[in-house]
Amino acid sequence: MSKCVILLILLTSWTFATSTLARQAGGGEDLKGVCELAGGRWVGSESGNWACCWDNWGCYGCVDSVCKMKCDTQRCRKANGMARPDSNNEVIIKGLAPANSKAPIVPKKKVIIKNPSPKTLQKTQ
């Protein structure tokens, strides 16, 4: 359910053209309505900066025409593809299935180069 809410907000905000967002500087009543319809808390300013926040989730908003998602929970980060590894012994592999799968960091083996034996050396003329 919460993934659908975030997806709805992101798709809705994506459909607004840059000029539409510029016209929202006076308070953004359309965006405010969408935010409240999705169960969010609207925060806006006269300068055009705004955010829609959900308890126990995070916020989506724009400051100086730069829009981004800020997650407060691991669930939000995972749903929005911003998951972080839980420990230093794991790393997220991007571009592999399943998405955001974690793989252990395998330490590189020290390579020891042995001196070649005379039998393996090739004689040059």
C-alpha positions in Angstrom: 0.0 0.0 0.0 2.7 2.5 1.0 4.7 1.7 -2.2 1.6 2.6 -4.2 1.3 5.9 -2.4 4.9 6.8 -3.2 4.6 5.7 -6.8 1.4 7.7 -7.1 3.1 10.8 -5.8 6.2 10.4 -8.0 4.1 9.7 -11.1 1.9 12.7 -10.3 4.8 15.0 -9.8 6.5 13.7 -13.0 3.5 14.6 -15.1 3.8 18.3 -14.1 5.8 20.2 -16.6 8.5 22.6 -15.3 6.3 25.6 -16.2 3.5 24.1 -14.2 5.7 23.8 -11.1 6.8 27.4 -11.7 3.2 28.5 -11.5 2.8 26.6 -8.2 5.0 29.2 -6.4 1.9 30.9 -4.9 1.2 27.9 -2.6 0.7 25.0 -5.0 -3.0 24.2 -4.3 -3.0 21.4 -6.8 0.0 19.7 -5.3 -1.3 20.3 -1.8 -4.5 18.5 -2.7 -2.7 15.5 -4.1 -0.5 15.4 -1.1 -3.4 15.4 1.3 -5.4 12.9 -0.8 -2.4 10.6 -0.4 -2.5 11.0 3.3 0.5 13.3 3.5 1.2 16.5 5.5 1.8 19.5 3.2 4.5 22.1 3.9 4.8 24.9 1.5 6.3 28.4 1.3 5.6 31.5 -0.8 9.0 31.1 -2.5 7.8 27.9 -4.2 9.5 25.4 -1.9 7.3 22.6 -0.8 7.2 19.1 0.7 4.7 16.4 1.3 5.6 14.2 4.3 4.2 11.0 5.7 4.6 9.8 9.3 7.0 6.8 9.7 8.0 7.1 6.0 9.6 10.2 4.7 9.1 13.4 2.6 9.0 14.2 -1.1 9.5 17.9 -2.1 11.2 20.6 -4.1 13.6 23.2 -2.9 14.8 25.8 -5.4 13.5 23.6 -8.3 15.5 20.6 -7.1 13.1 17.8 -6.2 14.0 14.7 -4.2 12.8 12.0 -1.8 14.0 12.0 1.8 13.4 8.7 3.6 13.1 8.4 7.3 12.8 4.6 7.4 14.6 1.6 5.8 11.2 0.6 4.3 11.0 3.9 2.4 14.6 3.6 1.2 14.1 0.1 0.0 10.8 1.0 -1.8 12.4 3.9 -3.5 15.6 2.1 -4.5 17.8 4.0 -2.0 18.5 1.0 0.3 21.8 1.0 2.1 23.8 -2.1 3.1 23.1 -3.1 6.7 26.7 -3.7 7.4 30.2 -3.2 6.1 30.4 -6.8 5.0 27.8 -6.4 2.3 27.4 -4.2 -0.7 24.4 -3.5 -3.0 24.9 -4.7 -6.5 23.1 -2.4 -9.0 21.8 -3.7 -12.3 21.6 -7.4 -11.3 18.5 -9.4 -10.5 16.9 -9.3 -8.1 17.1 -5.6 -7.7 19.1 -4.2 -4.7 20.3 -7.7 -3.8 23.2 -7.7 -1.4 26.3 -9.7 -1.9 29.1 -10.4 0.5 32.4 -8.5 -0.1 34.9 -11.2 -0.9 38.4 -10.3 0.1 40.9 -10.4 -2.7 43.4 -13.3 -2.4 47.1 -12.3 -2.2 48.7 -13.5 -5.4 52.1 -15.1 -4.8 54.2 -15.3 -7.9 56.5 -18.3 -7.7 59.9 -18.2 -9.3 59.7 -20.2 -12.5 61.6 -23.5 -12.6 64.3 -24.0 -15.2 62.0 -26.7 -16.8 59.3 -24.1 -17.6 61.6 -21.5 -19.0 61.8 -21.3 -22.8 65.3 -21.2 -24.3 65.9 -18.4 -26.8 68.4 -18.7 -29.5 
